[in-house]
């Protein structure tokens, strides 16, 4: 594995870790206004990444199918949606503004379930990075190292607020600063692990690349619609969430086009 791939895998995790480190500098829990801004931004980045970095390349990969080039993208997209729907129902987790936990009944602590909620967000992101780099390493001419790096940087940017969104509430729940930071960091560890496993299985993945690219897109869109958009829209300051959704979308779109 060359260094550009190694760094590309770690960059999103670094974004989560830097965001989690906010707990060392901010004495109080994150304000509702700031939370809306960061959640909206993260949602915008994820939607743009799903389109430009995953769904469009998936259809480009299938161009030999002519007018049916959309079929692998549609099939993979729905696979990702259903996969996250399954995880949503079998893993107990708690969102920041939720009163009760989702998933099966559990005796896990609130803080643990909050970490699991963000971990669910990060699973499709790790898969997306891994699939794109697997395609690049296999010599796929339609996936350049710059395009793969654009996806890594974009996900790292949106991981920064996610790291803060998990570590700050953990601190507000009474957890020690060091443990709150560790919780934020651990929520992102699934990304490099998932990306590495995907790359190791590259020989099996490349033939199904269009399906897997769109699978990751479907999983990310599920997270956005099911969790991030409701969180950024409820209560006051919902317009801020919408504005920063557009900001995040624009940043990721620009990154992908400029670097891809």
C-alpha positions in Angstrom: 0.0 0.0 0.0 1.5 3.3 -1.0 1.6 6.3 1.3 -1.1 8.3 -0.5 -3.5 5.5 0.2 -2.4 5.2 3.8 -2.8 8.9 4.4 -6.1 8.9 2.6 -7.5 6.3 4.9 -6.4 8.1 8.0 -7.5 11.6 7.1 -11.2 11.1 7.9 -10.2 9.6 11.3 -8.0 12.6 11.9 -11.0 14.9 11.3 -13.0 13.0 13.9 -10.2 13.2 16.4 -9.6 16.9 16.0 -13.3 17.5 16.4 -13.4 15.4 19.6 -10.5 17.5 20.9 -12.8 20.5 21.1 -13.8 19.1 24.5 -10.5 20.2 25.9 -11.1 23.9 24.9 -14.8 24.4 25.3 -16.0 24.5 28.9 -19.7 24.2 28.2 -21.8 21.9 26.1 -22.3 22.9 22.5 -25.0 25.5 21.9 -28.1 24.5 20.0 -27.3 27.0 17.4 -23.8 25.7 16.8 -25.0 22.1 16.8 -27.6 23.0 14.0 -24.8 24.6 12.0 -22.4 21.7 12.3 -25.0 19.0 11.7 -26.3 20.9 8.6 -22.8 21.2 7.3 -22.1 17.5 7.8 -25.3 16.6 6.0 -24.5 18.8 3.0 -21.0 17.2 2.7 -22.4 13.7 2.8 -25.1 14.3 0.2 -22.6 15.9 -2.2 -20.1 13.1 -1.7 -22.8 10.6 -2.3 -23.6 12.2 -5.7 -20.2 13.3 -7.1 -17.8 10.8 -5.5 -20.0 7.7 -5.5 -23.2 7.6 -7.6 -21.9 9.4 -10.7 -18.7 7.3 -10.8 -20.8 4.2 -10.3 -22.8 5.0 -13.5 -19.6 5.9 -15.3 -18.2 2.5 -14.4 -21.3 0.9 -16.0 -21.3 2.9 -19.2 -20.9 -0.3 -21.3 -24.5 -1.1 -20.3 -25.7 1.9 -22.3 -29.1 3.3 -21.3 -29.2 0.8 -18.4 -26.0 2.1 -16.8 -28.2 3.3 -13.9 -29.1 -0.3 -12.9 -26.0 -1.1 -10.7 -26.3 2.4 -9.1 -30.0 1.9 -8.3 -29.4 -1.7 -7.0 -26.4 -0.7 -4.9 -28.1 2.4 -3.6 -31.1 0.4 -2.3 -28.7 -2.1 -0.8 -27.0 0.6 1.2 -30.4 2.0 2.4 -31.6 -1.4 3.6 -28.3 -2.2 5.2 -28.4 0.9 7.4 -32.1 0.3 8.1 -31.1 -3.1 9.4 -28.3 -1.7 11.6 -30.7 1.0 12.9 -32.9 -1.7 14.2 -30.4 -4.2 15.6 -27.9 -1.8 17.3 -29.1 0.2 20.4 -28.2 3.9 20.0 -29.2 7.3 21.3 -29.2 10.6 19.4 -28.4 13.8 21.2 -31.9 15.2 21.2 -33.8 12.0 21.6 -35.5 11.1 24.9 -35.4 7.4 24.3 -33.0 5.0 22.6 -33.6 3.4 19.3 -33.0 -0.2 18.3 -33.5 -3.2 20.7 -33.9 -2.6 24.4 -30.6 -2.4 26.2 -29.0 -1.7 29.5 -26.2 0.2 28.0 -25.4 3.6 29.5 -26.7 6.7 27.7 -23.1 7.7 26.9 -22.3 4.4 25.3 -25.4 4.6 23.1 -24.6 8.1 22.1 -21.2 6.9 20.8 -22.9 4.0 19.0 -25.2 6.5 17.2 -22.3 8.4 15.7 -20.5 5.1 15.0 -23.4 4.2 12.8 -22.9 7.4 10.8 -19.2 6.5 10.3 -19.7 3.0 8.9 -20.8 4.0 5.4 -18.2 6.7 5.3 -15.4 4.2 6.0 -16.8 1.9 3.3 -17.0 4.8 0.8 -13.3 5.7 1.3 -12.3 2.0 1.1 -14.2 1.3 -2.1 -12.8 4.4 -3.9 -9.2 3.6 -2.9 -9.7 -0.1 -3.8 -10.8 1.0 -7.3 -7.7 3.3 -7.6 -5.3 0.6 -6.4 -6.8 -1.8 -9.0 -5.8 0.6 -11.7 -9.3 1.7 -12.6 -8.7 4.6 -14.9 -11.9 6.4 -13.9 -10.7 6.7 -10.3 -7.7 8.9 -9.7 -5.7 9.4 -6.5 -6.9 13.0 -6.5 -10.5 12.0 -6.7 -10.0 9.5 -3.9 -8.2 12.2 -1.8 -11.0 14.7 -2.4 -13.5 12.2 -0.9 -11.1 11.6 2.1 -10.7 15.4 2.7 -14.5 16.0 2.3 -15.4 13.3 4.8 -12.7 14.6 7.2 -14.2 18.1 7.1 -17.6 16.8 8.0 -16.1 14.4 10.6 -14.7 17.4 12.5 -18.2 18.6 13.7 -19.3 15.0 14.2 -16.3 14.5 16.6 -17.3 17.6 18.5 -21.0 16.7 18.5 -20.2 13.5 20.3 -17.5 14.5 22.7 -19.2 17.7 24.0 -22.5 16.0 25.0 -20.5 13.2 26.6 -18.8 15.8 28.7 -22.1 17.4 29.5 -23.4 14.0 30.7 -20.8 14.1 33.4 -18.0 12.1 31.8 -14.4 13.1 32.4 -12.8 15.2 29.7 -10.3 12.5 28.7 -13.0 9.9 28.5 -15.3 12.2 26.5 -12.4 12.8 24.0 -11.8 9.0 23.8 -15.5 8.4 23.1 -15.4 10.9 20.3 -12.2 9.3 18.8 -13.6 5.7 19.2 -16.7 6.7 17.3 -14.5 7.3 14.3 -12.3 4.2 14.5 -14.7 2.2 12.3 -13.7 4.4 9.3 -10.1 3.4 8.9 -10.8 -0.2 9.9 -13.7 -0.4 7.4 -11.6 1.2 4.7 -8.7 -1.1 5.3 -10.9 -4.3 5.2 -12.4 -3.1 2.0 -9.0 -2.5 0.4 -7.8 -5.9 1.5 -10.8 -7.5 -0.3 -10.1 -5.4 -3.4 -9.7 -8.5 -5.7 -13.4 -9.4 -5.0 -14.6 -5.8 -4.8 -13.4 -4.4 -8.1 -15.8 -6.4 -10.4 -18.7 -5.2 -8.2 -17.3 -1.6 -7.9 -20.4 0.2 -9.4 -22.7 -1.6 -6.9 -20.4 -1.0 -3.9 -19.9 2.7 -4.7 -23.7 3.2 -4.8 -24.1 1.0 -1.8 -22.0 3.4 0.2 -24.0 6.3 -1.2 -27.3 4.8 -0.2 -26.0 4.2 3.3 -24.8 7.8 3.6 -28.1 9.2 2.3 -30.0 7.1 4.8 -28.0 8.6 7.7 -28.6 12.1 6.3 -32.4 11.8 5.9 -33.0 9.6 8.9 -30.8 11.4 11.4 -29.0 14.5 10.4 -31.7 16.5 8.7 -34.2 15.9 11.6 -31.5 17.0 14.1 -30.7 20.2 12.1 -34.3 21.1 11.6 -36.1 20.7 14.9 -36.5 23.6 17.3 -35.2 27.1 16.7 -32.4 28.1 14.3 -33.5 25.5 11.7 -32.7 28.0 9.0 -29.1 27.9 10.1 -29.0 24.2 9.5 -30.4 24.6 6.0 -27.9 27.3 5.1 -25.0 25.3 6.3 -26.3 22.2 4.6 -25.9 24.3 1.4 -22.4 25.4 2.5 -21.3 21.8 3.2 -22.8 20.6 -0.1 -21.0 23.4 -2.0 -17.6 22.7 -0.3 -17.7 19.0 -1.1 -19.0 19.5 -4.7 -16.2 22.0 -5.3 -13.5 19.7 -3.8 -14.6 16.8 -5.9 -14.7 18.7 -9.2 -11.5 20.6 -8.5 -9.5 17.6 -7.4 -11.3 14.8 -9.2 
